[in-house]
Amino acid sequence: MFGKILIANRGEIALRVVRACRELGIKTVGVFSDPDYNLLHLKFVDQKVALGGSLPQDTYLNEEKIIRACELTEVDAIHPGYGFLSENGAFARKLEEKGITFIGPDADLLERIKDKLQAKRILEEAGIPVVPGSREPLKDENEARKIAEEIGYPLFLKASRGGGGRGIRVVREPGQLAGALESAKREGKLAFGSEEVYMEKLLTKARHVEVQIVRDKEGRVAHLGERECSLQRRQQKILEEAPAPFLTEETREKLREAAIKVAEVLNYTTCGTVEFLVTEDGSFYFMELNARIQVEHPITEMVSGIDLVREQICLAAGEKLSFSPEEVSLRGHALEMRINAEDVAHNFSPSPGKISRFDVPRGPGIRVDSHCYSGYEVPPYYDSLLAKLIVWDCDRDFAIRRAREALHSFAVEGVSTTIPFHMKILQNRDFMTGNLHTKLIEENLEEY
């Protein structure tokens, strides 16, 4: 097991990793930007290193600074959390060359699956259904128009090395294609260092369902059920639940089997998430493999009883799965609501500032993952996530009731939040009755 781990992240996930390390008896190092000097997890780490600067590219995305902090503190491993450097194969390779373990897949695998087109080609050859679209980066507008005519509108243009909802453009008619192509290329170059863009059919009324997988270096693999992630805005998840409701048992089983096959075909080790689109007729298509811990991992922990962050660290250290795949038992229903510092009334604009009051709900089946507290200053430089409210109960109906009550008890003052927005989602008829798809929120925005 590792002796010391550097946590190359901030916010609630940094605090989550610190706690897992302390349970395992591992010392920790926290890095921080100038505005993050007062982050909660820094109170519990064994060492702290100031990165200097405020912007992500100067701090949590600065590979040289992170590696220098590793060398100064003589760590054995680095935990990247999610976002930032968590799926950066080049960064993982630099760590490998210095003898530092990257807690995640190895550099070769990261580089292979970061190219989403390459991953899709590999899996399509293995018999995994993938979304119709181009199988190579688009050469020019003429090629884009030809493929668009073949698969039909509406469609997506996506940055080949994109992620987190960035580098994506929706094209609903031919007249939008040229502008969207150039826009996707620009964002891909700016955010991911590549102008490569591919095309994908936009499946209307489709659901976004993902399966949590874990696999050790000896090849033992297990799924921990699936999560419903269809409630999104601008390709960003807002509310997730586990298990995915309103699936037939046949579709559910096929999704889980396909996810395990993806892990085996790619020789994927550690924790990961296989994402699918599921259509109204029960057909499903592979979208991508997220090679990191997910923001929504707590709902899987709640229904499975398995600590995913602890499992991830142990797998990176070369240990076997701590449980037998045959013994996995999924119980009850869990929901996670992302509480963001956003002004819903003004098009979800960021709401940085000082939190004057931060009181979280408590009680059976309620969990809050957060780095915030009364007096905390929300900076304008990073993701707006303040907290994740996670609830569990015996079934979906009671979990929703518990979530409503927990939201009523969640008090945040000083900044605008999405708490009222979540209250309305939990009362939406389509949400309650299972008419779930990725455009549900955008089609009902006037209600919010």
C-alpha positions as CSV (number, residue, x, y, z in Angstrom):
1,M,0.0,0.0,0.0
2,F,1.1,3.6,-0.6
3,G,2.8,5.5,2.1
4,K,1.8,9.0,0.9
5,I,-0.6,10.3,-1.8
6,L,-0.8,13.8,-3.3
7,I,-4.3,14.9,-4.1
8,A,-4.3,17.0,-7.3
9,N,-7.7,18.5,-7.0
10,R,-9.9,20.7,-4.9
11,G,-13.4,20.9,-3.4
12,E,-15.5,18.0,-2.3
13,I,-13.6,15.3,-4.1
14,A,-10.3,16.3,-2.5
15,L,-12.0,16.0,0.9
16,R,-13.5,12.7,-0.1
17,V,-10.0,11.3,-1.1
18,V,-8.4,12.6,2.1
19,R,-10.9,10.7,4.2
20,A,-10.4,7.5,2.3
21,C,-6.6,7.8,2.7
22,R,-6.9,8.4,6.4
23,E,-9.0,5.3,6.7
24,L,-6.3,3.3,4.9
25,G,-3.5,4.8,7.0
26,I,-2.0,6.8,4.1
27,K,-0.4,10.2,4.6
28,T,-1.7,12.9,2.3
29,V,-0.5,16.1,0.5
30,G,-2.8,18.8,-0.6
31,V,-2.1,21.4,-3.3
32,F,-4.0,24.6,-3.6
33,S,-4.3,27.8,-5.6
34,D,-4.2,31.3,-4.2
35,P,-8.0,31.6,-3.7
36,D,-8.2,28.0,-2.3
37,Y,-6.0,28.6,0.8
38,N,-9.0,28.0,3.0
39,L,-10.4,24.8,1.5
40,L,-11.7,22.4,4.1
41,H,-9.6,19.4,3.1
42,L,-6.4,21.3,3.8
43,K,-7.2,21.1,7.5
44,F,-6.8,17.3,7.3
45,V,-3.8,16.7,5.0
46,D,-0.3,16.0,6.4
47,Q,1.4,18.5,4.1
48,K,0.3,21.4,1.9
49,V,1.9,22.9,-1.2
50,A,0.9,26.3,-2.6
51,L,0.7,26.2,-6.4
52,G,0.6,30.0,-6.9
53,G,-2.0,31.5,-9.2
54,S,-5.7,31.4,-9.6
55,L,-6.7,30.1,-13.0
56,P,-6.9,26.4,-13.7
57,Q,-4.2,26.4,-16.3
58,D,-1.9,28.0,-13.8
59,T,-2.7,25.7,-10.9
60,Y,-4.6,22.4,-11.0
61,L,-3.9,21.9,-14.8
62,N,-0.3,22.9,-14.5
63,E,1.5,19.6,-14.9
64,E,5.0,20.9,-14.0
65,K,3.8,22.5,-10.8
66,I,1.9,19.3,-9.8
67,I,4.9,17.1,-10.5
68,R,7.3,19.4,-8.7
69,A,5.0,19.2,-5.6
70,C,5.1,15.4,-5.9
71,E,8.9,15.5,-5.9
72,L,9.1,18.0,-3.0
73,T,6.9,15.9,-0.8
74,E,8.2,12.5,-2.0
75,V,4.9,10.9,-2.6
76,D,4.3,7.4,-3.9
77,A,1.2,8.2,-5.8
78,I,-1.2,10.9,-7.0
79,H,-5.0,10.9,-6.9
80,P,-6.4,13.2,-9.6
81,G,-10.0,13.1,-8.5
82,Y,-12.3,14.0,-11.5
83,G,-11.8,16.7,-14.1
84,F,-8.5,18.6,-14.3
85,L,-5.8,16.0,-15.0
86,S,-7.8,12.9,-14.2
87,E,-7.9,11.5,-17.7
88,N,-4.7,13.0,-19.1
89,G,-2.5,10.2,-20.5
90,A,0.5,12.4,-21.2
91,F,0.5,13.5,-17.5
92,A,0.1,9.9,-16.3
93,R,3.1,8.9,-18.5
94,K,5.3,11.6,-17.0
95,L,4.4,10.3,-13.5
96,E,5.2,6.7,-14.6
97,E,8.6,7.8,-15.8
98,K,9.3,9.3,-12.4
99,G,8.1,6.2,-10.5
100,I,5.0,7.9,-9.2
101,T,1.7,5.9,-9.4
102,F,-1.2,7.5,-11.1
103,I,-4.4,6.3,-9.4
104,G,-6.3,5.4,-12.5
105,P,-5.6,3.4,-15.7
106,D,-2.1,3.3,-17.1
107,A,-0.9,5.9,-19.6
108,D,-1.3,3.6,-22.6
109,L,-4.9,2.9,-21.9
110,L,-5.7,6.6,-21.1
111,E,-4.2,7.7,-24.4
112,R,-6.1,4.9,-26.3
113,I,-9.5,5.7,-24.9
114,K,-9.1,9.5,-24.8
115,D,-9.4,9.3,-28.6
116,K,-13.1,8.5,-28.5
117,L,-13.1,7.5,-32.2
118,Q,-10.4,4.9,-31.7
119,A,-12.2,3.5,-28.7
120,K,-15.4,3.2,-30.7
121,R,-13.7,1.5,-33.5
122,I,-12.2,-1.1,-31.2
123,L,-15.5,-1.8,-29.4
124,E,-17.5,-1.9,-32.6
125,E,-15.2,-4.6,-33.9
126,A,-15.9,-6.5,-30.7
127,G,-19.6,-6.4,-31.3
128,I,-20.5,-3.6,-28.9
129,P,-23.2,-1.3,-30.5
130,V,-22.0,2.3,-31.0
131,V,-23.9,5.5,-32.0
132,P,-24.1,5.9,-35.8
133,G,-21.7,8.5,-37.1
134,S,-18.2,9.1,-38.5
135,R,-15.4,6.7,-37.6
136,E,-12.6,9.0,-38.5
137,P,-12.1,12.7,-37.7
138,L,-13.9,14.9,-40.2
139,K,-11.6,16.2,-42.9
140,D,-13.6,19.2,-44.1
141,E,-17.1,20.6,-44.5
142,N,-17.8,18.6,-47.6
143,E,-17.1,15.3,-45.9
144,A,-19.2,16.5,-42.9
145,R,-22.2,17.2,-45.2
146,K,-21.9,13.8,-46.9
147,I,-22.0,11.9,-43.6
148,A,-24.7,14.1,-42.3
149,E,-26.9,13.2,-45.2
150,E,-26.3,9.5,-44.6
151,I,-27.1,9.5,-40.9
152,G,-29.7,12.3,-40.9
153,Y,-30.4,15.4,-38.8
154,P,-30.3,16.3,-35.9
155,L,-26.7,15.4,-35.1
156,F,-23.8,16.1,-32.8
157,L,-20.4,17.5,-33.6
158,K,-17.9,16.4,-30.9
159,A,-14.3,17.1,-30.2
160,S,-12.4,13.8,-30.5
161,R,-10.6,14.3,-27.3
162,G,-13.3,16.2,-25.5
163,G,-15.1,15.5,-22.2
164,G,-17.3,17.0,-19.5
165,G,-19.8,18.3,-22.1
166,R,-17.3,20.5,-23.8
167,G,-16.5,20.6,-27.5
168,I,-20.0,19.6,-28.4
169,R,-22.3,21.3,-30.9
170,V,-25.9,20.3,-31.9
171,V,-26.8,20.7,-35.6
172,R,-30.5,20.5,-36.3
173,E,-30.4,21.5,-40.0
174,P,-27.9,21.7,-42.9
175,G,-27.6,25.5,-42.6
176,Q,-26.1,25.2,-39.1
177,L,-23.4,22.7,-40.1
178,A,-20.5,25.0,-41.2
179,G,-20.7,27.3,-38.3
180,A,-21.0,24.5,-35.7
181,L,-18.1,22.6,-37.3
182,E,-15.7,25.6,-36.9
183,S,-17.0,26.4,-33.4
184,A,-16.4,22.8,-32.3
185,K,-12.9,22.8,-33.7
186,R,-12.1,26.1,-31.9
187,E,-13.3,24.8,-28.6
188,G,-11.6,21.5,-29.0
189,K,-8.3,23.2,-29.8
190,L,-8.6,25.5,-26.8
191,A,-9.8,23.0,-24.2
192,F,-8.1,19.8,-25.3
193,G,-5.3,20.8,-27.7
194,S,-6.8,19.1,-30.8
195,E,-9.1,20.4,-33.6
196,E,-10.2,16.9,-34.5
197,V,-14.0,16.7,-34.6
198,Y,-16.3,13.7,-35.4
199,M,-20.0,13.4,-36.1
200,E,-22.6,11.4,-34.2
201,K,-26.3,10.9,-34.7
202,L,-28.4,12.8,-32.1
203,L,-30.8,10.1,-30.7
204,T,-34.0,12.0,-29.7
205,K,-35.8,10.9,-26.5
206,A,-32.8,8.8,-25.6
207,R,-31.7,8.1,-22.0
208,H,-28.2,8.4,-20.6
209,V,-27.5,5.3,-18.6
210,E,-24.0,4.4,-17.2
211,V,-22.7,1.3,-15.6
212,Q,-20.1,1.3,-12.8
213,I,-17.3,-1.3,-13.3
214,V,-14.3,-2.3,-11.2
215,R,-11.6,-4.6,-12.4
216,D,-8.3,-5.7,-10.8
217,K,-5.0,-6.4,-12.4
218,E,-5.7,-10.1,-12.3
219,G,-8.7,-9.7,-14.5
220,R,-11.5,-10.1,-12.0
221,V,-14.3,-7.8,-13.0
222,A,-17.6,-6.7,-11.5
223,H,-20.3,-4.3,-12.2
224,L,-22.0,-2.4,-9.4
225,G,-25.2,-1.6,-11.2
226,E,-26.2,1.3,-13.3
227,R,-27.0,5.0,-12.9
228,E,-29.6,7.1,-14.6
229,C,-28.0,10.3,-15.7
230,S,-30.6,11.7,-18.2
231,L,-31.4,14.9,-16.3
232,Q,-29.0,17.2,-17.9
233,R,-28.6,20.8,-19.1
234,R,-26.1,21.8,-21.8
235,Q,-24.7,18.2,-21.7
236,Q,-24.0,18.6,-17.9
237,K,-25.6,16.2,-15.5
238,I,-27.8,17.7,-12.8
239,L,-29.5,14.9,-10.9
240,E,-28.6,11.2,-11.0
241,E,-30.2,8.1,-9.5
242,A,-29.3,4.4,-9.0
243,P,-30.5,2.0,-10.1
244,A,-31.8,3.4,-13.4
245,P,-35.6,3.2,-13.1
246,F,-38.1,2.0,-15.7
247,L,-35.8,-0.3,-17.6
248,T,-36.8,-3.8,-18.5
249,E,-34.8,-6.4,-16.7
250,E,-33.7,-7.7,-20.1
251,T,-32.3,-4.3,-21.1
252,R,-30.7,-3.8,-17.6
253,E,-28.9,-7.1,-17.8
254,K,-27.7,-6.5,-21.4
255,L,-26.3,-3.1,-20.3
256,R,-24.4,-4.6,-17.4
257,E,-23.0,-7.4,-19.6
258,A,-21.9,-5.0,-22.3
259,A,-20.1,-2.8,-19.7
260,I,-18.2,-5.8,-18.5
261,K,-17.3,-6.7,-22.0
262,V,-16.0,-3.2,-22.6
263,A,-13.7,-3.5,-19.6
264,E,-12.4,-6.9,-20.8
265,V,-11.9,-5.9,-24.5
266,L,-9.9,-2.7,-23.5
267,N,-8.1,-4.6,-20.7
268,Y,-9.3,-1.8,-18.3
269,T,-8.2,-2.0,-14.7
270,T,-9.4,0.0,-11.6
271,C,-12.7,1.8,-11.3
272,G,-14.5,3.2,-14.4
273,T,-17.8,4.0,-15.9
274,V,-19.2,2.8,-19.2
275,E,-21.8,5.3,-20.6
276,F,-24.6,4.3,-23.0
277,L,-27.5,5.9,-24.7
278,V,-30.8,3.9,-24.4
279,T,-33.6,4.5,-26.9
280,E,-37.3,4.1,-26.3
281,D,-37.4,0.6,-27.8
282,G,-34.7,-0.6,-25.4
283,S,-31.8,-0.5,-27.9
284,F,-28.6,0.9,-26.5
285,Y,-25.3,2.3,-27.8
286,F,-21.9,2.8,-26.3
287,M,-20.9,6.4,-25.9
288,E,-17.7,6.5,-23.9
289,L,-15.6,5.0,-21.1
290,N,-14.9,7.4,-18.2
291,A,-11.6,6.3,-16.8
292,R,-11.9,8.0,-13.4
293,I,-14.1,8.3,-10.3
294,Q,-17.4,10.0,-11.3
295,V,-19.0,12.9,-9.6
296,E,-22.1,10.7,-9.1
297,H,-20.2,7.7,-7.5
298,P,-21.9,8.2,-4.1
299,I,-25.2,6.8,-5.3
300,T,-23.5,3.6,-6.3
301,E,-21.8,3.4,-3.0
302,M,-25.2,3.9,-1.3
303,V,-26.9,1.0,-3.1
304,S,-23.9,-1.4,-3.2
305,G,-22.3,-0.7,0.2
306,I,-18.9,-0.6,-1.5
307,D,-16.5,2.4,-0.9
308,L,-15.4,3.2,-4.5
309,V,-12.7,5.6,-3.6
310,R,-11.1,3.2,-1.2
311,E,-11.4,0.4,-3.8
312,Q,-9.8,2.6,-6.5
313,I,-6.8,3.4,-4.3
314,C,-6.3,-0.3,-3.4
315,L,-6.6,-1.4,-7.0
316,A,-4.0,1.1,-8.0
317,A,-1.7,-0.4,-5.3
318,G,-2.0,-3.8,-7.0
319,E,-4.5,-5.3,-4.6
320,K,-7.3,-7.7,-5.6
321,L,-11.0,-6.7,-5.6
322,S,-12.0,-6.6,-1.9
323,F,-15.2,-8.4,-2.7
324,S,-16.3,-11.3,-4.9
325,P,-18.2,-10.2,-8.0
326,E,-20.8,-12.9,-7.2
327,E,-21.4,-11.4,-3.8
328,V,-22.4,-7.9,-5.0
329,S,-25.9,-7.1,-3.7
330,L,-27.7,-3.9,-4.8
331,R,-30.3,-2.7,-2.4
332,G,-32.7,0.2,-2.3
333,H,-32.7,3.4,-4.4
334,A,-30.5,6.5,-4.2
335,L,-30.5,10.0,-5.8
336,E,-27.8,12.6,-6.0
337,M,-28.6,16.3,-6.6
338,R,-25.8,18.6,-7.6
339,I,-26.1,21.8,-5.6
340,N,-24.4,24.5,-7.7
341,A,-23.7,28.2,-7.1
342,E,-25.8,29.3,-10.0
343,D,-28.6,31.8,-10.5
344,V,-31.4,29.8,-12.2
345,A,-33.5,33.0,-12.8
346,H,-30.6,34.4,-14.9
347,N,-29.9,31.5,-17.2
348,F,-27.9,29.6,-14.6
349,S,-25.2,32.2,-14.5
350,P,-22.4,31.5,-11.9
351,S,-22.9,33.0,-8.5
352,P,-19.6,33.4,-6.7
353,G,-19.3,35.2,-3.4
354,K,-19.2,34.6,0.3
355,I,-21.5,32.0,1.9
356,S,-23.0,33.6,5.0
357,R,-24.9,30.5,6.0
358,F,-24.4,26.8,5.2
359,D,-26.6,24.3,7.1
360,V,-26.9,20.8,5.7
361,P,-29.8,18.3,6.2
362,R,-29.3,15.4,8.5
363,G,-31.1,12.2,9.2
364,P,-31.4,8.5,8.1
365,G,-30.4,7.9,4.5
366,I,-29.0,11.4,4.0
367,R,-25.4,12.2,3.0
368,V,-23.9,15.5,2.0
369,D,-20.5,15.6,0.2
370,S,-19.2,19.2,0.4
371,H,-16.2,21.4,1.0
372,C,-18.3,24.4,2.0
373,Y,-19.1,26.0,5.3
374,S,-20.4,29.3,6.7
375,G,-17.9,32.0,5.7
376,Y,-16.5,30.1,2.7
377,E,-15.8,32.3,-0.3
378,V,-16.9,30.7,-3.6
379,P,-14.3,31.7,-6.2
380,P,-15.2,32.5,-9.8
381,Y,-12.4,30.4,-11.4
382,Y,-13.7,26.8,-11.0
383,D,-16.7,24.6,-11.3
384,S,-19.7,25.9,-9.5
385,L,-20.4,22.7,-7.5
386,L,-21.0,23.5,-3.8
387,A,-22.3,20.2,-2.6
388,K,-23.8,16.8,-3.5
389,L,-26.9,15.9,-1.7
390,I,-27.3,12.1,-1.7
391,V,-30.3,10.3,-0.3
392,W,-31.1,6.6,0.0
393,D,-34.3,4.8,0.8
394,C,-35.9,1.4,0.2
395,D,-37.4,2.3,-3.2
396,R,-37.6,5.2,-5.6
397,D,-40.8,6.7,-4.3
398,F,-39.6,6.9,-0.7
399,A,-36.1,8.1,-1.9
400,I,-37.8,11.0,-3.8
401,R,-39.9,11.9,-0.7
402,R,-36.8,11.9,1.4
403,A,-34.9,14.0,-1.1
404,R,-37.7,16.6,-1.0
405,E,-37.5,16.8,2.7
406,A,-33.7,17.0,2.7
407,L,-33.8,19.9,0.2
408,H,-36.3,21.8,2.5
409,S,-33.7,21.5,5.3
410,F,-30.7,22.6,3.1
411,A,-30.0,26.3,3.8
412,V,-27.4,28.2,1.8
413,E,-27.3,32.0,2.0
414,G,-25.0,34.6,0.4
415,V,-25.0,33.0,-3.0
416,S,-27.7,31.7,-5.4
417,T,-28.0,28.0,-5.6
418,T,-29.9,25.3,-7.6
419,I,-31.8,24.0,-4.5
420,P,-35.1,25.4,-5.6
421,F,-34.5,24.1,-9.1
422,H,-34.1,20.6,-7.7
423,M,-37.3,20.9,-5.7
424,K,-39.2,21.5,-8.9
425,I,-37.5,18.6,-10.7
426,L,-38.7,16.3,-7.9
427,Q,-42.2,17.4,-8.5
428,N,-42.1,17.2,-12.3
429,R,-44.7,14.7,-13.7
430,D,-42.4,13.3,-16.4
431,F,-39.7,12.7,-13.9
432,M,-42.1,10.9,-11.5
433,T,-43.7,8.7,-14.1
434,G,-40.5,7.8,-16.0
435,N,-40.6,9.8,-19.1
436,L,-36.9,10.3,-18.9
437,H,-34.5,11.5,-21.6
438,T,-31.6,13.9,-22.0
439,K,-33.7,16.8,-23.2
440,L,-36.3,16.6,-20.5
441,I,-35.1,19.6,-18.5
442,E,-34.4,21.8,-21.5
443,E,-38.0,21.1,-22.8
444,N,-39.5,22.1,-19.5
445,L,-37.3,25.1,-18.6
446,E,-40.3,27.4,-18.4
447,E,-41.5,25.4,-15.3
448,Y,-38.3,26.3,-13.5
